[in-house]
Amino acid sequence: MNISKVTENMKRAQKRDAVLNEKLHFRSKLATCDTPPEAKKAGVAKEPSYETVEMTVNEIVNGDGHEFPGLVPLIRQFLDGADLDVDTRCTISQYLTFISLRASGEIFTLAHWMRQYVQYHPKYEKDSHVPDEITYDLLKIMDEISRGEKHCPKLLGEFRSKTDHKIPSAVRRAEEALAVACAKRKAQ
């Protein structure tokens, strides 16, 4: 990507709630697991397209629903074919879900959460001045969250256990293949 577009992305990313409201320059074409081998041999893998389009962070991370697949779906597609143990796959799946929800705005960024905390604090007078008491309360709750003493679903989501989420399809396929193999053995 041209350095001028990287610079433009940096300027846009520094704006308030940029993750939700700004469009960033990003490559328009990516090779996927479904890209036919002939296309990869024809130059897709050797000479990638440097054409960019403007997309929101949500579109970059989760896909645009049309042409651009999204980074998280591509990673999940790769993991479906990877040989991972269930514990590792579930851990990675939770991280990907967190990233996906943060990109979509369902889970707040830290800056957004902090602004909202200050705005709704009973001592805030809506005058852009943050008194020491609010700052202290903010730092105190942030410390409690970081120590695990307090849970904040708006900031961290609702991730409690690795078993809360669906079993990844690669694990499901492996279990089905194992069941078929066991049935064949019993039949012999």
N, C-alpha and C positions, 0 to 999 in steps of 0.2 A: 504494500500500500504506500502511496506517496506520503512523504513526511508531512506535507502540508495538510493532508487529510487526518493524519495522526494528531497533529497540532490542533486542528479544528475539533476533533473528538475530545481532546483534553479540555478545551475551552467549554464545550457543551457539557461534559461530565461534571464540571465543577459547579454547575447551576443547581439551585434548590430542586430537589426531587427529580433530578435528571434521569434516574433509573426508570421513572414512570413517564416523564414528559418529553424527553429529548430523543432525537433520532441521531444515530451514530453511523459513520461510514463503516461498512463491513463487506467482505468478499461476497459476491453474489452467487458464486458456484463453488460447491464442495464435492469432492469425491466421497461417495457413501459405500456402504457394504453392498448396496444394490447396483452400483455402477458396473455396467458390463465390462468384462475383461478386455474386449476389443477397444472400448473407449479409453481404458487406462493405457493400453498399448499405443493407441492412436495419438497420445500426447497429453491426455488429461493429467496423468501422474508426473510426466516429465516437464511439461510446460503448463503449470496451473494458470488459470485465468486470474488476472489481477483487477478485473472490473469490480467496482464496488457499487453498492446501493445504500441508501439510508434506511436504517431499521431501528426500531426501539430495542432496548435491552431484552424485553420480553420476547420479541421476534427472533433475536439472535440466539437466545438461550433455549426457548421453547418451540421455535418455528413459527412461520407466518400462516400456516394452514393451507398454503398453496404450493409455492415453488421451493421455498427455503425450508429444509427439514428441521433446523434447530440443533444446537450443540448437545443438549441433554438427550434428546431422542437418538442422536447418532451414537453417543456413548452407551446408552442402554442397548442399542442394536448390536454394538460391538460386544458388550458384556454377555448378551444372550448366547453368543457363540464361544465365549471364553470358558476355560476350565477353572472355575473358582469354587471354593468351598462355600457353603451356605452362609456361614458367619461373615465372611468377607463380602460376599455379594449383598447381603442385607445391610451391612454397614455402608457400603458404597451407595446402595440404593437410597438410604436415608440422606446421605450428603447430597445426592443428585436431586432428591425431592426438595430438600431445603433450598438449594440454589434455584431450582425452578420456581418455587413459591416466592422467594425473595425477588426474582426477576419480574414476576407477574404482579408484585405489590401486595400479595396476600400476607406476606411477612414483611414487616417494616425494616428499612435500613436503620442503622444506629442513629444517624443524623435525624431522620424523620421521627423516630421514637423519642429522641431527646427534645426536639422542637415541640412535639405534642405533649410531652410530660410538662414542660415549662408552660405552655399555653393553657393547660387545664389545671395547673397548680392553684389552690385557693388564694395564695398570696400574690399571684401575678396580676398586675394592674393593666395589662395590655398596652404598655408604654415603651416596649422594647428594652426596658431595663430589667435585668435579672438580679434580684437582691441576693445577698449572701445566704439567706435562709433557704431559698429555692435551690441554689447551687449545692448547698450542703445536703439537702434532701435528695437531689439528683445523684450526687456522688455516693450517698449512702445506699440508695436502692440499686445502683449499678454494682456496687461492691457486693451486696447481698445476692444479686443475680449471678455474678461471676464466681462466687463461692458455692453456688448451688443451694443457698438457703431460701431463695425465692425463685419462683418460676414465672417467666414472662412470655406467654404464648404469642403476643403481638410481635415480639422481637426474635424469639427462638423457635416458634412453632410448637406443635404438640408431638414431639418425638419421645416416647416413653420406653419402648421396648422394640427389639429387632423383630419380634414376632407380630407386631401390630399391622404390618403391611403384607400385601399379597406375596405369595411365594413366587420368585422370579420364574419366568417361563423356561429358562434353561434347566432349572432344578426340576420343574414339573415334567419336562420332556425326559430327563434322566430317570426320574422315578417311573414314568410310563414304560420306558425301554427296559428297565430292570424288572418290572412286573411281567412284561412280555417274555423276557428271557427266563424268568422263574417258571412261568406257565409252560414254556416249551420243555424245560427240564422235567417238570412233573409229568408231562405227556409222554416222555420217553421212558 
